[in-house]
Amino acid sequence: MAETYSDHIVSDRKMNKTIFLQYIENCCQNHYDFWGIFERESKELVGFCCVKLWEDSCEYDQSGVFSRYKSNATYPYYGLFHSMNRYYLQELAFRYVSDGSRTITEHSQIQDFLIQNFKFRKAYCQLAVHYKWWVKIAVKMLYPFRKIISFPRVKAILNMEAMQRGEK
């Protein structure tokens, strides 16, 4: 399988070079910074992060590291997030940085990584989910069985419904 520009899942597909370049072009029309991690010897791109800028804060919007660098003892995410936190929080004196919202499938586990290693904290909000009429019916029918359903997408929607109801 060919390596993609990101191991970050976008709509259940890996981001290929074309999609990545379209994403970057889209970001260039807004206020974004782009960070890259490069291998010292080969100068090869190892990973990246796109950061959406606000007046006194920013959001780590999209990030990814090639899979072969995730387990080779170089720990690229540590260097990336350490450098970005230092730049935005210390040098620019932003009030805060955000790693964005949690994905509904919770597949990336980036929030747990940042909480454990960089002292990020959770910021809670009220979740309001609006369904199409037919999805609403399906959710109401399946909700009582949410703990035994194993289809990841269905389970993710039912988990959101539980959060909305204050049961999770």
Secondary structure as a PSIPRED ss2 file (coil, helix, strand):
# PSIPRED VFORMAT (PSIPRED V4.0)

   1 M C   1.000  0.000  0.000
   2 A C   1.000  0.000  0.000
   3 E C   1.000  0.000  0.000
   4 T C   1.000  0.000  0.000
   5 Y C   1.000  0.000  0.000
   6 S E   0.000  0.000  1.000
   7 D E   0.000  0.000  1.000
   8 H E   0.000  0.000  1.000
   9 I E   0.000  0.000  1.000
  10 V E   0.000  0.000  1.000
  11 S C   1.000  0.000  0.000
  12 D C   1.000  0.000  0.000
  13 R E   0.000  0.000  1.000
  14 K E   0.000  0.000  1.000
  15 M E   0.000  0.000  1.000
  16 N C   1.000  0.000  0.000
  17 K H   0.000  1.000  0.000
  18 T H   0.000  1.000  0.000
  19 I H   0.000  1.000  0.000
  20 F H   0.000  1.000  0.000
  21 L H   0.000  1.000  0.000
  22 Q H   0.000  1.000  0.000
  23 Y H   0.000  1.000  0.000
  24 I H   0.000  1.000  0.000
  25 E H   0.000  1.000  0.000
  26 N H   0.000  1.000  0.000
  27 C H   0.000  1.000  0.000
  28 C H   0.000  1.000  0.000
  29 Q C   1.000  0.000  0.000
  30 N C   1.000  0.000  0.000
  31 H C   1.000  0.000  0.000
  32 Y E   0.000  0.000  1.000
  33 D E   0.000  0.000  1.000
  34 F E   0.000  0.000  1.000
  35 W E   0.000  0.000  1.000
  36 G E   0.000  0.000  1.000
  37 I E   0.000  0.000  1.000
  38 F E   0.000  0.000  1.000
  39 E C   1.000  0.000  0.000
  40 R C   1.000  0.000  0.000
  41 E C   1.000  0.000  0.000
  42 S C   1.000  0.000  0.000
  43 K C   1.000  0.000  0.000
  44 E C   1.000  0.000  0.000
  45 L E   0.000  0.000  1.000
  46 V E   0.000  0.000  1.000
  47 G E   0.000  0.000  1.000
  48 F E   0.000  0.000  1.000
  49 C E   0.000  0.000  1.000
  50 C E   0.000  0.000  1.000
  51 V E   0.000  0.000  1.000
  52 K E   0.000  0.000  1.000
  53 L E   0.000  0.000  1.000
  54 W C   1.000  0.000  0.000
  55 E C   1.000  0.000  0.000
  56 D C   1.000  0.000  0.000
  57 S E   0.000  0.000  1.000
  58 C E   0.000  0.000  1.000
  59 E E   0.000  0.000  1.000
  60 Y E   0.000  0.000  1.000
  61 D E   0.000  0.000  1.000
  62 Q E   0.000  0.000  1.000
  63 S E   0.000  0.000  1.000
  64 G E   0.000  0.000  1.000
  65 V E   0.000  0.000  1.000
  66 F C   1.000  0.000  0.000
  67 S H   0.000  1.000  0.000
  68 R H   0.000  1.000  0.000
  69 Y H   0.000  1.000  0.000
  70 K H   0.000  1.000  0.000
  71 S C   1.000  0.000  0.000
  72 N C   1.000  0.000  0.000
  73 A C   1.000  0.000  0.000
  74 T C   1.000  0.000  0.000
  75 Y C   1.000  0.000  0.000
  76 P H   0.000  1.000  0.000
  77 Y H   0.000  1.000  0.000
  78 Y H   0.000  1.000  0.000
  79 G H   0.000  1.000  0.000
  80 L H   0.000  1.000  0.000
  81 F H   0.000  1.000  0.000
  82 H H   0.000  1.000  0.000
  83 S H   0.000  1.000  0.000
  84 M H   0.000  1.000  0.000
  85 N H   0.000  1.000  0.000
  86 R H   0.000  1.000  0.000
  87 Y H   0.000  1.000  0.000
  88 Y H   0.000  1.000  0.000
  89 L H   0.000  1.000  0.000
  90 Q H   0.000  1.000  0.000
  91 E H   0.000  1.000  0.000
  92 L C   1.000  0.000  0.000
  93 A C   1.000  0.000  0.000
  94 F C   1.000  0.000  0.000
  95 R C   1.000  0.000  0.000
  96 Y E   0.000  0.000  1.000
  97 V E   0.000  0.000  1.000
  98 S E   0.000  0.000  1.000
  99 D C   1.000  0.000  0.000
 100 G C   1.000  0.000  0.000
 101 S C   1.000  0.000  0.000
 102 R C   1.000  0.000  0.000
 103 T C   1.000  0.000  0.000
 104 I C   1.000  0.000  0.000
 105 T C   1.000  0.000  0.000
 106 E C   1.000  0.000  0.000
 107 H C   1.000  0.000  0.000
 108 S C   1.000  0.000  0.000
 109 Q C   1.000  0.000  0.000
 110 I H   0.000  1.000  0.000
 111 Q H   0.000  1.000  0.000
 112 D H   0.000  1.000  0.000
 113 F H   0.000  1.000  0.000
 114 L H   0.000  1.000  0.000
 115 I H   0.000  1.000  0.000
 116 Q H   0.000  1.000  0.000
 117 N H   0.000  1.000  0.000
 118 F H   0.000  1.000  0.000
 119 K C   1.000  0.000  0.000
 120 F C   1.000  0.000  0.000
 121 R C   1.000  0.000  0.000
 122 K C   1.000  0.000  0.000
 123 A C   1.000  0.000  0.000
 124 Y C   1.000  0.000  0.000
 125 C C   1.000  0.000  0.000
 126 Q C   1.000  0.000  0.000
 127 L C   1.000  0.000  0.000
 128 A C   1.000  0.000  0.000
 129 V C   1.000  0.000  0.000
 130 H C   1.000  0.000  0.000
 131 Y C   1.000  0.000  0.000
 132 K C   1.000  0.000  0.000
 133 W H   0.000  1.000  0.000
 134 W H   0.000  1.000  0.000
 135 V H   0.000  1.000  0.000
 136 K H   0.000  1.000  0.000
 137 I H   0.000  1.000  0.000
 138 A H   0.000  1.000  0.000
 139 V H   0.000  1.000  0.000
 140 K H   0.000  1.000  0.000
 141 M H   0.000  1.000  0.000
 142 L H   0.000  1.000  0.000
 143 Y H   0.000  1.000  0.000
 144 P H   0.000  1.000  0.000
 145 F H   0.000  1.000  0.000
 146 R C   1.000  0.000  0.000
 147 K C   1.000  0.000  0.000
 148 I C   1.000  0.000  0.000
 149 I C   1.000  0.000  0.000
 150 S C   1.000  0.000  0.000
 151 F C   1.000  0.000  0.000
 152 P H   0.000  1.000  0.000
 153 R H   0.000  1.000  0.000
 154 V H   0.000  1.000  0.000
 155 K H   0.000  1.000  0.000
 156 A H   0.000  1.000  0.000
 157 I H   0.000  1.000  0.000
 158 L H   0.000  1.000  0.000
 159 N H   0.000  1.000  0.000
 160 M H   0.000  1.000  0.000
 161 E H   0.000  1.000  0.000
 162 A H   0.000  1.000  0.000
 163 M H   0.000  1.000  0.000
 164 Q H   0.000  1.000  0.000
 165 R C   1.000  0.000  0.000
 166 G C   1.000  0.000  0.000
 167 E C   1.000  0.000  0.000
 168 K C   1.000  0.000  0.000
